[in-house]
Amino acid sequence: MLRGLWLVGVAAAVVLFVVGCSSEDPWEAYVEQVNKGGGEMKTGQPLDVNDEAARQEFEQAKSITCQMSKEDLMGLKALGSMSGPEAAKRAANQMGALWEFACDKGYDPEMYQPEKAAGIDEIEPPPMDDFPSASPEESTPEPAAPESSPELPDVADDPLWPSWPGTVYTYGDCDPALVDWQLQMNTYGYDFQGTGCYAEETEEAVLDLQEANSLPTSGKLGPETWDAAWAGVPPG
């Protein structure tokens, strides 16, 4: 009788242990995977599991990142590949970790696969032998004078950076379009995760950029503050 009760107690303890081990904190699992893959995608710095600001961005990312399709997230992952192969690996690892732990979608090897961005240095010029040499008898024709000077394209009609989405963002807003602005601000030393959510770090960057470009320091991310991230005076 006592032996039977002892076996039941041992079995119950094993069940409780297994259940306890399976209830892993998604934030801790995400941090562990990001650091295992080389750190934060833009800077390569490791994440700190006790960093409350980073955890807050992780929680806010759920409200927008997890509503995006897999195809959209793959597109965001491709943005990280523009900074080189190591950044591409970190971007893929971080997107895979978001998909697996923040969105609770399970392990997906495709999400962890780095995207390869084609760069100019990958294009090899053809050998000079492929170009025919001019015959001595051939005369070089005079270039024809243009009938009229071509008009330069209007930058407003053909922007050199992502156009303002048309929404004035304030604290607490989340929008996939904000990811472009956040990642661009990383070129000025910020450390955005690309969540698309306007939180404390976004507010700080907005105010810094507005001050550097003599804009009203309202904290509102409108068209002028948006364009200043690409064409304005860098903060600091």
N, C-alpha and C positions, 0 to 999 in steps of 0.2 A: 504493500500500500504506500509506504513512505517512498519507496523507489519510484513508483509510478508518479507521485506528486512531484518528485525531484525532476524527472524527465520532462513533465509538463512545464515546470518553471524554467528549465533550461531552454526549451523550445520557444517560450514566450519571450525570453530575453534575447534570443537570436533574432526573432521577428522584429522586436523593437529596435535592435541595433541596425538591421538592414534598412528599416524605414527611416531611421534617423540619418543614416549615411546618404540616403537617396534624396533627402530634402536639401540639396545644396543651394546656397544663395546664388541667384543668377548673376548678381554684380560681382561676387568673388570669382565665380567661374569665368566671367567675361574678362576680368582683369588678369587672371592667370593665363588665359589663352592669348590675350593681346601681348603680354610681356614675353610669353613663350615664342611668339612670332616676330620679335624684334622691337616691340614697343609701339607707341602711338604712330599712326601712319605718316603724319607730316614731319614730325621732328625725330622720331626714333627714341624718344624718351620713355622710360617705363612708367606705367600708371601705378598710383598708390591706392591700395584698397581703402585706406583711411581718408582719402581726399574727398571731402563732402561736396565740393563744387563739381568735381568730375562725376561723382555718383549722381548728383542732381541732373547733370546733362544726360547721363545714361538713362535715368528714369524718364526724362522728358522726351528722349529719343523714341521711346516706346509709342508715344502718342502719334508720331508721324512716320517714323521709319517702318514700323510694323504694319502700317496701312498701305505702304508702297508695294508695288508688284516686284517680283524677283527681277524682271527685266530692267526696271528703273534703278534698283540697287546695283545691278551689274554695270549700269551706265555711270553711277557715282563711283564705283570701284575703278572704272577706266580713267576717271579724272586723276586718281592717285598715281597712275602709271606715267603721267607726264613729267614727274620729277625724277625718273630713273628706275632701274630694275629693283633696287632695294626698297624704294618707296612703294613700288607696285606690289611687292610681296607683303609689305606691312599693311597696305590698303586692303588687299584681298583678305588677309588674316583678320583684320578688324571688322570688315563687312561680314565675313563668315561667322565671327564671334557674335556680332549683333543679331544676325539671322538665327543662330543656334540658341543663344542664351537670352537676349533681350526679347526676341519675338517668339521664343520657344517653338521654333520650327523644326528642331532636330538637326543633326549633322548633315550637311550637304557639301560634298566634295567640290562641286562646281562653284559654290560661293567662295571657297578658299583658294580657287585657282587664280593666280595673278593674270591680269590683262597685259598684253604687250602693246605699247604705243609705238607707232612708226615715227622715227625721228629723221631729221634731215641728214644726220650723219650716217644713216643706214643706206642712203641712196648713193651708189657708186657711179661716177661719170664714165661714159663710154671711152674706150681707148682712142687716141688721136688718129690711129690708122683708119678708123671708121669714117672719118671726114674726108671727102675728095678734095685734092689740092687743085687750085685754080690753074688753068692752062695759061702759058705765057701769052698766047694769042688773044686770050679773052680779055676784054677791057672791063674795068669795074664801072658799072652803071652809076650815074649820078643819082643820089637819093631824091625822090620826088618831094617837092615842098608840100606840106600839109595844107589842105584847103582852109581849115580853121583849127584853132587851138581846142583840144578836148577839154571839157569841163571836169573839174575834180569832183569826185563823189562827195555828197554831203554825209559827214560822219553821223549825223542824227538819223539818216535813212539807212546807213550801213554801218552800224556800230562795231567797234573793234573789241568789244567785250559784251557779256550778256546784258541785254537791255533790262531796265527796271521793270519788275513784274506788274507794276500798277497799283501796288498796295503799300500804304505807309505803315511800317511795322513798329510796334511798341512792345514793351516788356510782357512776356507771356505768350506772344504769338508764335505759331509754328507753321512753317511752309517749306516744301522741298526747294523752292526757288532761293531760299535764304542760304542754302548750302554753298552756292557759287560765291556769294559775298563773303561768307565766313572763311572759306578756303583761300580766297584772294587775300584776306587780311592776315593770313598766316605768313605771307611774304614779308610782312612788316614786324614779325617776331611774336605774333599771337599764337596760341596753341589750341585752336578750335578742333573739335572732333568731327565737325560737319554734321551736326544733328538737325540743323534747320530750325532750331528753336531759339527764340530771343530770350536769353537768360542773363546772368550777371556779367559774364565775359563779353557777350555781344553788346550790352549796354555800355560797358567801359570802352570797347573799341569804337562804338558809334560816337561817343562823346569826345574821345581823343581825335578822331578823324574830323569831326566838326570843328573842333578848336584849331586844329592844324590848318584848316582851309577857310578860316574866318566865317564859318556858317553858324547860325543860331544853335547854341548847345541845348537843344530841346530833348535829345535822346530819341527822337523819332527818325526812323530810317526811311527817308523819302528819296526822290529821284536824284537830288544833288548829292546827298551822302552816299547813295549807291554808286554813282559815277565817279565820285572822288576816290573810291577804293582802287580804281584802275588809272584814272587820269589826274588825280589830285596830288596834294603835298602829303608825303608820308607822315604819320604821327611821330611825335617824339623829336 
